[in-house]
Amino acid sequence: MKKQGIIGMVAVLAIIGFVACGFGSQQGDKAQQATFKNVDAKAFADMIGKPNTVVIDVRTPEEVSQGYIKGATVFADINGSDFAEKINALDKSKTYLVYCRSGARSSNASGYMIKNGFTNVYNLNGGILGWPGNVVKP
């Protein structure tokens, strides 16, 4: 009886070890995947205008009409039917600064970009609501 219990316990531990090793390597793979970076308004502002850097506004056209961050050249409403088309047409080797009203939609847009092969993506924490600078009125 004791011998069977020990053999059973060894078998269970072996299975747990096998599963843990496999799970660990999957986690390692996920940790190595690219991710976007959240930045504050100062860091975001410092990056605007740098070579190969593009500013993307992912708000609605109505929101954009109230003003946008100077330097924004791509306007791709994340809820618009052409969002994916506009984003996927961009050069994946460039650096992208993404913002929305409060940071939630731009976070989703940034995640979409990373999943689709973009590697240098920065999300403005707090969105345009946290932007201390001037905005351009169209």
Backbone as a printed PyTorch tensor [residue, N CA C, xyz], in Angstrom:
tensor([[[  0.8210,  -1.1940,   0.0000],
         [  0.0000,   0.0000,   0.0000],
         [  0.8600,   1.2520,   0.0000]],

        [[  1.8590,   1.2820,   0.8770],
         [  2.7380,   2.4360,   0.9380],
         [  3.5120,   2.5880,  -0.3590]],

        [[  3.9350,   1.4590,  -0.9530],
         [  4.7020,   1.4960,  -2.1920],
         [  3.8630,   2.0940,  -3.3190]],

        [[  2.5800,   1.7110,  -3.3890],
         [  1.7030,   2.2590,  -4.4290],
         [  1.4770,   3.7560,  -4.2170]],

        [[  1.3680,   4.1550,  -2.9830],
         [  1.1670,   5.5760,  -2.6760],
         [  2.3620,   6.4090,  -3.0970]],

        [[  3.5490,   5.8890,  -2.8520],
         [  4.7680,   6.6100,  -3.2270],
         [  4.8950,   6.6770,  -4.7420]],

        [[  4.6080,   5.5680,  -5.4230],
         [  4.6790,   5.5490,  -6.8880],
         [  3.6640,   6.5400,  -7.4660]],

        [[  2.4780,   6.5540,  -6.9180],
         [  1.4480,   7.4850,  -7.3800],
         [  1.8690,   8.9250,  -7.1760]],

        [[  2.4730,   9.1970,  -6.0160],
         [  2.9090,  10.5560,  -5.7150],
         [  4.0270,  10.9700,  -6.6710]],

        [[  4.9540,  10.0700,  -6.9510],
         [  6.0330,  10.3660,  -7.8820],
         [  5.4590,  10.6490,  -9.2690]],

        [[  4.4760,   9.8820,  -9.6960],
         [  3.8560,  10.0850, -11.0070],
         [  3.1770,  11.4480, -11.0670]],

        [[  2.4670,  11.8100, -10.0150],
         [  1.7890,  13.1040,  -9.9670],
         [  2.8140,  14.2360, -10.0140]],

        [[  3.8850,  14.1140,  -9.2480],
         [  4.9220,  15.1440,  -9.2410],
         [  5.5940,  15.2670, -10.6110]],

        [[  5.7930,  14.1350, -11.2790],
         [  6.3880,  14.1590, -12.6180],
         [  5.4680,  14.8930, -13.5880]],

        [[  4.1710,  14.6400, -13.5040],
         [  3.2070,  15.3130, -14.3870],
         [  3.1800,  16.8070, -14.0880]],

        [[  3.1690,  17.1590, -12.8170],
         [  3.1650,  18.5700, -12.4340],
         [  4.4260,  19.2540, -12.9520]],

        [[  5.5650,  18.6110, -12.8220],
         [  6.8170,  19.1700, -13.3230],
         [  6.7960,  19.3640, -14.8270]],

        [[  6.2450,  18.4080, -15.5360],
         [  6.1500,  18.4910, -16.9880],
         [  5.2560,  19.6530, -17.4050]],

        [[  4.1050,  19.7420, -16.7740],
         [  3.1620,  20.8230, -17.0870],
         [  3.7750,  22.1740, -16.7290]],

        [[  4.4310,  22.2550, -15.5760],
         [  5.0330,  23.5170, -15.1530],
         [  6.1240,  23.9620, -16.1170]],

        [[  6.9310,  23.0270, -16.5920],
         [  7.9840,  23.3820, -17.5430],
         [  7.3790,  23.9060, -18.8340]],

        [[  6.3600,  23.2580, -19.3240],
         [  5.7070,  23.7090, -20.5560],
         [  5.0480,  25.0510, -20.3620]],

        [[  4.3940,  25.2360, -19.2260],
         [  3.7270,  26.4990, -18.9430],
         [  4.7510,  27.6180, -18.8250]],

        [[  5.8520,  27.3480, -18.1760],
         [  6.8950,  28.3530, -18.0060],
         [  7.4450,  28.8300, -19.3280]],

        [[  7.6360,  27.9300, -20.2670],
         [  8.1920,  28.3570, -21.5440],
         [  7.1790,  29.1860, -22.3190]],

        [[  5.9050,  28.8890, -22.1610],
         [  4.8930,  29.6980, -22.8310],
         [  4.8770,  31.0970, -22.2390]],

        [[  5.0030,  31.1900, -20.9410],
         [  5.0350,  32.5010, -20.3080],
         [  6.2550,  33.2850, -20.7640]],

        [[  7.3850,  32.6020, -20.9140],
         [  8.5980,  33.2590, -21.3820],
         [  8.3990,  33.8210, -22.7770]],

        [[  7.7180,  33.0660, -23.6450],
         [  7.4520,  33.5360, -24.9950],
         [  6.5900,  34.7920, -24.9600]],

        [[  5.5840,  34.8020, -24.1090],
         [  4.7100,  35.9650, -24.0130],
         [  5.4750,  37.1760, -23.5030]],

        [[  6.3910,  36.9520, -22.5730],
         [  7.1560,  38.0530, -22.0010],
         [  8.0570,  38.6910, -23.0540]],

        [[  8.4490,  37.9290, -24.0750],
         [  9.3320,  38.4480, -25.0990],
         [  8.5720,  39.1410, -26.2190]],

        [[  7.2600,  39.0460, -26.2320],
         [  6.4810,  39.7020, -27.2750],
         [  6.5580,  41.2110, -27.0940]],

        [[  6.4870,  41.9120, -28.2130],
         [  6.5200,  43.3760, -28.1700],
         [  5.2640,  43.9020, -27.4900]],

        [[  5.3770,  45.0570, -26.9020],
         [  4.2400,  45.7170, -26.2830],
         [  4.3900,  47.2230, -26.4700]],

        [[  3.2810,  47.9350, -26.4080],
         [  3.3720,  49.3840, -26.5060],
         [  3.7640,  49.9450, -25.1460]],

        [[  4.2080,  51.1900, -25.1500],
         [  4.6310,  51.8390, -23.9130],
         [  3.6920,  52.9920, -23.5980]],

        [[  3.2600,  53.0770, -22.3560],
         [  2.4660,  54.2090, -21.8970],
         [  3.4330,  55.3050, -21.4650]],

        [[  3.1860,  56.5320, -21.9300],
         [  4.0660,  57.6470, -21.5740],
         [  3.2310,  58.8330, -21.1070]],

        [[  3.8520,  59.6710, -20.2980],
         [  3.1600,  60.8790, -19.8450],
         [  3.2490,  61.9590, -20.9240]],

        [[  2.5580,  63.0590, -20.6860],
         [  2.4700,  64.1340, -21.6840],
         [  3.8340,  64.7250, -22.0150]],

        [[  4.7200,  64.8430, -21.0330],
         [  6.0440,  65.4250, -21.2980],
         [  6.8370,  64.5330, -22.2460]],

        [[  6.8760,  63.2340, -21.9760],
         [  7.6120,  62.3050, -22.8450],
         [  6.9940,  62.2850, -24.2390]],

        [[  5.6690,  62.3080, -24.2960],
         [  4.9520,  62.3170, -25.5810],
         [  5.3390,  63.5620, -26.3750]],

        [[  5.3070,  64.7180, -25.7100],
         [  5.6470,  65.9870, -26.3630],
         [  7.0910,  65.9840, -26.8410]],

        [[  7.9920,  65.4120, -26.0510],
         [  9.4090,  65.3660, -26.4190],
         [  9.6430,  64.5250, -27.6690]],

        [[  8.7890,  63.5480, -27.9310],
         [  8.9610,  62.6750, -29.0960],
         [  8.3520,  63.2540, -30.3710]],

        [[  7.3840,  64.1610, -30.2220],
         [  6.7400,  64.7500, -31.4090],
         [  7.7860,  65.5040, -32.2240]],

        [[  7.7820,  65.2750, -33.5190],
         [  8.6950,  65.9630, -34.4140],
         [ 10.0190,  65.2560, -34.6380]],

        [[ 10.2760,  64.1910, -33.8900],
         [ 11.5120,  63.4340, -34.1170],
         [ 11.4120,  62.7030, -35.4470]],

        [[ 12.5480,  62.4320, -36.0660],
         [ 12.5340,  61.7220, -37.3610],
         [ 11.8110,  60.3780, -37.2720]],

        [[ 11.0890,  60.0630, -38.3140],
         [ 10.3570,  58.7930, -38.4330],
         [  9.3340,  58.5770, -37.3240]],

        [[  8.7990,  59.6690, -36.7880],
         [  7.7860,  59.5850, -35.7350],
         [  6.4850,  60.1660, -36.2560]],

        [[  5.4000,  59.4300, -36.0420],
         [  4.0810,  59.8110, -36.5400],
         [  3.1140,  59.8800, -35.3620]],

        [[  2.3230,  60.9380, -35.3120],
         [  1.3190,  61.1010, -34.2590],
         [ -0.0430,  60.6910, -34.8280]],

        [[ -0.7140,  59.7880, -34.1070],
         [ -2.0150,  59.2720, -34.5410],
         [ -3.0900,  59.6520, -33.5300]],

        [[ -4.1390,  60.2760, -34.0130],
         [ -5.3200,  60.6120, -33.2110],
         [ -6.3790,  59.5750, -33.5490]],

        [[ -6.8460,  58.8180, -32.5470],
         [ -7.8190,  57.7460, -32.8110],
         [ -9.2220,  58.1110, -32.3350]],

        [[ -9.4800,  59.4090, -32.1590],
         [-10.8030,  59.8630, -31.7250],
         [-11.7550,  59.9830, -32.9110]],

        [[-12.9940,  60.2720, -32.5870],
         [-14.0140,  60.4450, -33.6240],
         [-13.7850,  61.7650, -34.3600]],

        [[-14.2990,  61.8990, -35.5670],
         [-14.1800,  63.1750, -36.2940],
         [-14.7660,  64.3470, -35.5030]],

        [[-15.8370,  64.1110, -34.7610],
         [-16.4480,  65.1710, -33.9490],
         [-15.4790,  65.6430, -32.8640]],

        [[-14.7870,  64.7080, -32.2290],
         [-13.8150,  65.0720, -31.1970],
         [-12.6370,  65.8320, -31.8200]],

        [[-12.1700,  65.3530, -32.9580],
         [-11.0470,  66.0070, -33.6450],
         [-11.4140,  67.4390, -34.0040]],

        [[-12.6740,  67.6730, -34.3820],
         [-13.0990,  69.0200, -34.7780],
         [-13.0210,  70.0170, -33.6170]],

        [[-12.9330,  69.5130, -32.3900],
         [-12.8050,  70.3820, -31.2200],
         [-11.3490,  70.7530, -30.9450]],

        [[-10.4330,  70.1040, -31.6380],
         [ -9.0110,  70.3840, -31.4850],
         [ -8.2030,  69.1030, -31.3800]],

        [[ -6.9730,  69.1800, -31.9020],
         [ -6.0960,  68.0050, -31.8460],
         [ -4.6780,  68.4580, -31.5090]],

        [[ -3.8510,  67.5150, -31.0980],
         [ -2.4750,  67.8110, -30.7140],
         [ -1.6690,  68.1690, -31.9600]],

        [[ -0.9560,  69.3000, -31.8740],
         [ -0.1340,  69.7430, -32.9970],
         [  0.8770,  68.6460, -33.3330]],

        [[  0.9500,  68.3230, -34.6050],
         [  1.8540,  67.2690, -35.0590],
         [  1.1180,  66.0150, -35.4810]],

        [[ -0.1650,  65.9120, -35.1070],
         [ -0.9540,  64.7470, -35.5270],
         [ -1.1460,  64.8030, -37.0400]],

        [[ -0.8380,  63.6980, -37.6950],
         [ -0.9830,  63.6450, -39.1540],
         [ -1.8570,  62.4840, -39.6060]],

        [[ -2.1230,  61.5590, -38.7000],
         [ -2.9890,  60.4310, -39.0310],
         [ -4.2000,  60.5050, -38.1070]],

        [[ -5.3820,  60.4930, -38.7130],
         [ -6.6340,  60.5250, -37.9590],
         [ -7.3890,  59.2540, -38.3190]],

        [[ -7.4200,  58.3250, -37.3770],
         [ -8.0100,  57.0080, -37.6290],
         [ -8.9220,  56.6580, -36.4530]],

        [[-10.1800,  56.9930, -36.5790],
         [-11.1740,  56.7110, -35.5360],
         [-11.1800,  55.2150, -35.2560]],

        [[-10.8100,  54.8360, -34.0310],
         [-10.7160,  53.4100, -33.6940],
         [-12.0550,  52.7080, -33.8410]],

        [[-13.1500,  53.4400, -33.7470],
         [-14.4720,  52.8300, -33.9160],
         [-14.9860,  52.9460, -35.3480]],

        [[-14.1890,  53.5280, -36.2130],
         [-14.5890,  53.6800, -37.6070],
         [-14.3780,  52.4040, -38.4030]],

        [[-15.1440,  52.2550, -39.4510],
         [-15.0680,  51.0440, -40.2740],
         [-13.7510,  50.9230, -41.0290]],

        [[-13.0310,  52.0360, -41.1850],
         [-11.7770,  52.0030, -41.9340],
         [-10.5330,  52.0600, -41.0390]],

        [[-10.7120,  51.8810, -39.7330],
         [ -9.5760,  51.9590, -38.8050],
         [ -8.4660,  50.9740, -39.1820]],

        [[ -8.7940,  49.7060, -39.3040],
         [ -7.7790,  48.6830, -39.6000],
         [ -7.0740,  48.9770, -40.9190]],

        [[ -7.8370,  49.3940, -41.9050],
         [ -7.2570,  49.7100, -43.2140],
         [ -6.2500,  50.8560, -43.1110]],

        [[ -6.6200,  51.9070, -42.3770],
         [ -5.7220,  53.0500, -42.2210],
         [ -4.4490,  52.6570, -41.4700]],

        [[ -4.6040,  51.9050, -40.4080],
         [ -3.4480,  51.5110, -39.5940],
         [ -2.5430,  50.5510, -40.3570]],

        [[ -3.1180,  49.5590, -40.9970],
         [ -2.3130,  48.5650, -41.7020],
         [ -1.5920,  49.1290, -42.9230]],

        [[ -1.9940,  50.3110, -43.3890],
         [ -1.3190,  50.9620, -44.5160],
         [ -0.0670,  51.7200, -44.0720]],

        [[  0.1370,  51.8380, -42.7650],
         [  1.2750,  52.6030, -42.2450],
         [  2.5680,  51.7850, -42.2880]],

        [[  3.6790,  52.4880, -42.3050],
         [  5.0150,  51.8810, -42.3100],
         [  5.3360,  51.3550, -40.9060]],

        [[  5.4850,  50.0540, -40.7810],
         [  5.6970,  49.4340, -39.4660],
         [  7.0550,  49.7450, -38.8610]],

        [[  7.9660,  50.2940, -39.6290],
         [  9.3040,  50.5850, -39.0990],
         [  9.3650,  51.9380, -38.3800]],

        [[  8.3180,  52.7340, -38.4770],
         [  8.3230,  54.0590, -37.8510],
         [  7.8890,  53.9790, -36.3860]],

        [[  8.0650,  55.0800, -35.6900],
         [  7.6250,  55.2090, -34.3020],
         [  6.2750,  55.9040, -34.3100]],

        [[  5.3300,  55.3790, -33.5260],
         [  3.9770,  55.9320, -33.4990],
         [  3.6070,  56.4050, -32.1000]],

        [[  3.0780,  57.6140, -32.0500],
         [  2.5550,  58.2080, -30.8230],
         [  1.0430,  58.2410, -30.9770]],

        [[  0.3330,  57.5590, -30.1060],
         [ -1.1080,  57.3750, -30.2600],
         [ -1.8360,  58.0240, -29.0810]],

        [[ -2.9240,  58.7340, -29.3940],
         [ -3.7230,  59.3160, -28.3140],
         [ -5.2010,  59.3450, -28.6820]],

        [[ -6.0170,  59.4960, -27.6440],
         [ -7.4660,  59.6570, -27.8010],
         [ -7.9130,  60.6980, -26.7800]],

        [[ -9.1160,  60.6060, -26.3190],
         [ -9.6290,  61.5810, -25.3550],
         [ -9.0410,  61.3560, -23.9640]],

        [[ -9.1140,  60.0960, -23.4680],
         [ -8.6770,  59.8340, -22.0960],
         [ -7.5900,  58.7670, -21.9690]],

        [[ -7.2700,  58.0860, -23.0530],
         [ -6.2250,  57.0640, -23.0150],
         [ -6.7030,  55.6420, -23.2010]],

        [[ -8.0100,  55.4030, -23.0670],
         [ -8.5290,  54.0350, -23.1800],
         [ -8.5480,  53.5470, -24.6290]],

        [[ -9.1330,  54.3270, -25.5080],
         [ -9.2000,  53.9040, -26.9130],
         [ -7.8140,  53.8460, -27.5410]],

        [[ -6.9510,  54.7920, -27.1840],
         [ -5.6020,  54.7640, -27.7520],
         [ -4.8120,  53.5680, -27.2260]],

        [[ -5.1020,  53.1460, -26.0230],
         [ -4.4830,  51.9300, -25.5000],
         [ -4.9250,  50.7230, -26.3290]],

        [[ -6.2030,  50.6550, -26.6410],
         [ -6.7060,  49.5690, -27.4960],
         [ -6.1000,  49.6560, -28.8930]],

        [[ -6.0070,  50.8510, -29.4380],
         [ -5.4170,  51.0340, -30.7640],
         [ -3.9460,  50.6300, -30.7520]],

        [[ -3.2320,  51.0090, -29.7070],
         [ -1.8190,  50.6520, -29.5880],
         [ -1.6520,  49.1430, -29.5120]],

        [[ -2.5230,  48.4930, -28.7570],
         [ -2.4880,  47.0270, -28.6760],
         [ -2.7380,  46.3910, -30.0350]],

        [[ -3.6840,  46.9430, -30.7770],
         [ -3.9740,  46.4400, -32.1260],
         [ -2.7260,  46.5700, -33.0000]],

        [[ -2.0600,  47.7010, -32.8950],
         [ -0.8720,  47.9350, -33.7120],
         [  0.2230,  46.9220, -33.3850]],

        [[  0.4560,  46.6830, -32.1180],
         [  1.4760,  45.7080, -31.7100],
         [  1.1330,  44.3250, -32.2500]],

        [[ -0.1310,  43.9340, -32.1310],
         [ -0.5610,  42.6130, -32.6260],
         [ -0.4020,  42.4920, -34.1380]],

        [[ -0.3280,  43.6310, -34.8180],
         [ -0.2220,  43.6180, -36.2730],
         [  1.1600,  44.0080, -36.7780]],

        [[  2.1740,  43.8150, -35.9570],
         [  3.5450,  43.9360, -36.4050],
         [  4.2610,  45.2490, -36.1710]],

        [[  3.6050,  46.2220, -35.5430],
         [  4.2790,  47.4770, -35.2230],
         [  5.1030,  47.2510, -33.9490]],

        [[  6.2680,  47.8630, -33.8750],
         [  7.1260,  47.6010, -32.7180],
         [  7.4220,  48.8250, -31.8640]],

        [[  7.2750,  50.0190, -32.4110],
         [  7.5740,  51.2490, -31.6660],
         [  6.3030,  52.0730, -31.5210]],

        [[  5.5210,  51.7320, -30.5150],
         [  4.2250,  52.3760, -30.3070],
         [  4.1620,  52.9260, -28.8820]],

        [[  3.7670,  54.2020, -28.7820],
         [  3.6600,  54.8720, -27.4880],
         [  2.2510,  55.4250, -27.3210]],

        [[  1.6570,  55.1630, -26.1640],
         [  0.3070,  55.6050, -25.8470],
         [  0.3730,  56.7600, -24.8480]],

        [[ -0.3760,  57.8180, -25.1200],
         [ -0.4120,  58.9720, -24.2130],
         [ -1.3290,  58.6750, -23.0310]],

        [[ -0.7320,  58.5470, -21.8450],
         [ -1.5180,  58.3550, -20.6250],
         [ -2.4330,  59.5560, -20.4160]],

        [[ -3.6900,  59.3010, -20.1600],
         [ -4.6340,  60.3840, -19.9030],
         [ -5.1880,  61.0480, -21.1400]],

        [[ -4.6780,  60.6700, -22.3130],
         [ -5.1740,  61.2140, -23.5680],
         [ -5.0580,  62.7230, -23.6530]],

        [[ -5.8310,  63.2940, -24.5580],
         [ -5.7690,  64.7440, -24.7790],
         [ -6.3000,  65.5100, -23.5580]],

        [[ -7.0970,  64.8440, -22.7140],
         [ -7.5770,  65.5020, -21.4870],
         [ -6.4110,  65.8650, -20.5660]],

        [[ -5.3350,  65.0720, -20.6320],
         [ -4.1630,  65.3440, -19.8020],
         [ -3.0780,  66.1200, -20.5170]],

        [[ -3.3910,  66.5980, -21.7170],
         [ -2.4110,  67.3240, -22.5230],
         [ -2.3070,  68.7650, -22.0540]],

        [[ -1.1270,  69.1920, -21.5710],
         [ -0.9960,  70.5520, -21.0680],
         [ -0.7500,  71.6090, -22.1510]],

        [[ -0.3910,  71.1560, -23.3270],
         [ -0.0600,  72.0850, -24.4060],
         [ -1.2880,  72.5630, -25.1550]],

        [[ -1.0210,  73.3930, -26.1310],
         [ -2.0920,  73.9050, -26.9840],
         [ -2.5790,  72.8220, -27.9310]],

        [[ -3.7840,  73.0060, -28.4110],
         [ -4.3260,  72.1210, -29.4280],
         [ -4.6410,  72.9420, -30.6740]],

        [[ -4.5860,  72.2800, -31.8030],
         [ -4.8800,  72.9170, -33.0770],
         [ -6.3780,  72.8460, -33.3190]],

        [[ -6.9810,  73.9740, -33.6270],
         [ -8.3960,  73.9990, -33.9720],
         [ -8.4980,  73.9580, -35.5000]],

        [[ -9.1620,  72.9280, -36.0550],
         [ -9.2570,  72.8340, -37.5170],
         [-10.0800,  73.9610, -38.1240]]])
